[in-house]
Amino acid sequence: MEEGDGVPQSFEFLLYESVKYFSKQTENLFDGHVTCARLMENLAYRVSQQLIEKMTKNLMKFQSELDIVKYICKDFWTYIFRKPISSLKTNNQELYVLTDSAFFFLNRVDPSQQYSPLMEMLLAFPCGLLRGALTSLGVKCIVKAEIPQLPACQFTISVLPRLKSTEG
């Protein structure tokens, strides 16, 4: 085993244990898995806000929303998952699709689990990471995840309209 190999595996174990913990806490609720996913997303949101603040502290201000998304795809994703996003597509109208062709959370997932509530709860975490980082950099958005084919994962970022200033 190479030095540092345990970090991704430890991260994966921590994620699964967090899902188990939140699932147990919400099991008696009508929408327990949805609440669990929301808790996972909120946890990741807070973590990524702190992380992105640290990562960008000494950087120049980004010139555009696209520059921010590119930074997230290359630097932020690499910092967390040790590789950049495989592909970034945009319609240039507040929609970005990020694809990780071998998302490590999905490497050992059985295809029969692809559409299970467990996947929804697990994928809420990277969605929260993306939303928190982007929001901290001024891009208010909604992030959703899909599994087109294991172990690939697509994250769709829908940028929310900016509120117009009421100052005249």
Secondary structure, 3 states (H helix, E strand, C coil): CCCCCHHHHHHHHHHHHHHHHHHHHHCCCCCHHHHHHHHHHHHHHHHHHHHHHHHHCCCCCCCCHHHHHHHHHHHHHHHHHCCCCCEEEECCCCEEEEEECCCHHHCCCCHHHCCCHHHHHHHHHHHHHHHHHHHHCCCCEEEEEECCCCCCEEEEEEECCCCCCCCC
